[in-house]
Amino acid sequence: AQSVTQPDIHITVSEGASLELRCNYSYGATPYLFWYVQSPGQGLQLLLKYFSGDTLVQGIKGFEAEFKRSQSSFNLRKPSVHWSDAAEYFCAVGKLSGNTPLVFGKGTRLSVIA
Amino acid sequence: GAGVSQSPSNKVTEKGKDVELRCDPISGHTALYWYRQSLGQGLEFLIYFQGNSAPDKSGLPSDRFSAERTGGSVSTLTIQRTQQEDSAVYLCASSPVGAMNTEAFFGQGTRLTVV
C-alpha cells in the first residue's frame, strides 16, 4: 500500500532563510507526487506535482521539489522564506493508474519568525 | 461558483445526533472526494465518487458514515449518531477527470465539533 511520511511535525525558520520540508513515500512503482499547502482557515492549494521527466519541479510561490527515486523522497524547498509562507504543508502520493484517491502525509507546520 | 463550496463551515452538534455536510463541486468535475482531517493526523480518505460508477467507500470508518452524490454534482456526507471522535474538519475535493492525479481542488472544509 502507498504511504507518505513527513518526519517533521513542526519547523520554525527565520524570514529570509532557506527551507526544506522532507517527504518520504512508499510505493512499488513510479508514483505521482504532490505538495499542497493549507493556510489558516483555507482549503488546500496545490503547490506543485511530479509525474515524470525532469526530477526537479517548479511550483507556485517560489517553491520547488526534487524527486529522488533512490531515496524515495520528494522534498520541498524554497530559497528564501516569507512570513506569508507560514502554513501547513502536505505531501501526497498517487497511483499511475489513476481513479484512486491521493494518500497524504500527516503534514508539517511551518512557522516563520522575524 | 469558481471553487468547491462546503457548508456549513462550522457545525457543533450533540453526541448522538445526526449531521449532514454538503459539498458543491466545481461545475463539470466528474470526480468528488471526501477526506477527514483530524489534528495531527493528516488527511484521511473517506469516499470517492466518479461519474455514474459505484462509489469507493473503502475509507469510511464505520457504518454510521454514508455519502451520496445526486445528479453527479452535489454531495452530502451524513454521520449518524455522532461520537466525540468524529470531531474533525471534513474536506471535499473535486477533479475534472476521474483521478486526483491531475489536480484536485479542495473546499475550505466543514469543522465538526461533537460535544
Interface residues (C-beta under 8 A of the other chain):
Chain A: Q6 I9 Y32 Y36 G41 Q42 G43 L44 Q45 L46 K49 F51 F90 A92 G94 K95 L96 G98 N99 T100 P101 L102 V103 F104 G105 K106 G107
Chain B: G3 V4 Y33 Y35 G40 Q41 G42 L43 F45 Y48 Q50 D56 G59 L91 A93 V97 G98 A99 M100 N101 E103 A104 F106 G107 Q108 G109
